[in-house]
Amino acid sequence: MQLSVGAQVAALFNSDIRDSKFVVISNYKISPSYLNDRSLLNYSRTTEMLSREFGVPFRHLSGSIIQAAFQIPRGENLESLRAQLFDVLVKRLDREGKSPAIDAEIAFGIWGLRGSWDGSSLYAVDIKKDEIGQIHRWQELVKRYSNIPYRDPNLRPPTSDKEHQVRVDVDWLIARVGPTIHRVNDYKYRILMMR
């Protein structure tokens, strides 16, 4: 079974190693504006919808963390797994070319599982400061294989407590990816629409 472009991008940009497994993580913050309406925090539905959307089994761990976990092949580490994922993805995108559908899948894979509106016109996802290779992959992906209206990454100085960020125009994200976010995670969609 071949994963969708969105699933491959999500695995690339939302991954980590936890408990000796390669995990793809969806994590979103609880909004103070919605703290009184706990009915919107339907983790089991979001878990089910992520599993359907990407064709892999996700499960709710605790709080707002939902993840899919996979065994790591012997001798592999996070960086080597990401490099392999990126190579497979780039070869596929070289064959398939640019299109609005591919843009939406790439954007959902990057910004659909994590991130937040920055209070202006941008939606941002953090990239750990020690993962500069992820910034380079992100730049190649959005510049070469998409027409996504991104902003240059917000690279933090080594002394900063904050992580690097990759950003996209929030209105474009809502128009192109909003229906997918709404289908998968109604809570995140409502927060996005509050901007």
N, C-alpha and C positions, 0 to 999 in steps of 0.2 A: 504494500500500500504506500503510495506516495503522498506525503503531507502537502497541504496547501502552502503557497508562498507565505501567507500570513502566519501559519504555524511554524515554518522554518525561521522566519524573522523573529517571532516571539521567543523561540528557543535560543536564538542567538543573543538577543538583547535583554532577556529577562531570566538569565540562567545563573546558576551558582553550583557549588559542590556542598552538599550537606549530608551528614551521616554516610559518607562514602558513596553518595549517589549524585548523578547529574540531575538537577531539578530546574524546572521552569516555574517561575513564581508570579502570581498575581497578588498584588498587595495594594490596598488603597486606604487612605486615612479616613477616619470618622470625621465628618464635618460638624462643627458646633451648630450650624443652622438646622441640621437634621437630627440632632441628638434626641429630641423628644419623640421622633417618629421612628421607633425601632423596627416597625413593620417593613421598612424599606431595606433593612439589612438582612436580605435573604441569601445567606451564604450557600445553602444547599442548592438553591436554584442557580446561582452564579456558577457553582462548581459543575452542575449538570450541563449548563449552557456552554461553558468553556470546553468541557469534554466533547460536546457535539460539534462545536465550532472548529476545533483543532483535530478531532479524531484520535485523541489520546486521553487516558484516564486521569483526571484531576481529582484531588480530594481536599476538603477543608481541614486545615490543621488546627488553628486556633486564632482568635481575634479576626483580623481581616486577611490572613494569609491562606491562600489557596495554591496548591502546587501539584505538578505532575513530576514523578520521580522515575529515573531510569538507571539501570546498572551501568557502571562505568567499565568500558573494556580495559583489560589489564594494561598497565603502563601508560594510560592516558591521564591527562590533567585538564583542568578547565580551559586553559588557553589552547591546548592542542585540539580539544573537542570543538571549541568555537571556531578555530581556524578551519577545521574540516567542514563544519556547517556552512561557513562563509563561502568556501570553495564550491561546494555543491550548489548553494544558492546562486552564486554568480554565474555558474555554468547554465543553470536553468534560466536565469533572467537574460543571459546572452541569447538563448534560443527563443524565448517568449517575447522579448522586447518590451518597450514602454507602452502603457495603456492606463486609462483611468481606473480600471479594475485592479491592476497591479499596484498603482499608487495607493488605493484604499487598503489593500492587503498589507503592504509594507507599513503604512501608517498605523493600522490596527496592531500589527505585531510590535511596533516600537512604542506607541503611546496608549494602546488600548488596555493594557494590563496593569500599568502603574502610572504615576505622574499626577500632576495637578496644574490647574490654571494659575498663572503667576500674578494675577491681579491687573495685568495690562491686556495686551492683545495676543499673548503667547500661552501655549500649553507646554510644560516642560517635564522631562524625565531625567532623573539623576543617573549619572554614570560614575562609578567609584573613581577616585583620583588615581589609584594605582592601576587602572585599566585603560590607559591611553590608547591601546590597540583597538578598543571598542569605539573610541571616537573616530579613529581612522576608518574603520569598517563602516560606521554610520555615515561618514562623509562620502565615501565611495558609493554606498548604496543610494543615498538620496540624490547625489549629484549626477551619477552615471545612469541609474536605472529608473528614475522617477521624475515626475514634474511636481513634486510636493513643495509647497512654499515654505521651506524651512528657514530658520535663521542660523547664522554661524553659531557653533557651540559656545556656550559660556564656560570658558576654561578658568578654573580657580587657581590662584597661586598656591604653592606648596604649604604656605603658612595658614591658609584658610581652613576653617572647620567645615566648610560646605563642600559638597561634591560638584564635579563638572555637570553641566546640563546640556541636553540636546532639546531643541525647541522647534515648534511649528506654530503657524498662524491658527489661533483657536477657532476662528470662524470657518476656515477651510476644513479643519478637523471635524467640526460639528456637521457641516454640510456633506462631507464625503464619507465620514466614518461614524457619525452619530447614530445612524440606524443600526449598525452592527454593535456599537457599544450599548445602545438601548436594549437590543435583543439579549445580549450576554449579561449585562450588569445594569439594571434599572437604577440602582442607587448611584453609581458613578455617573450615569447619564444625567440624572436630575441635578447633581452637583455641577456638572459641566454646563448645564443649561441655566444655572443661577448667575453665571458671570454677568 
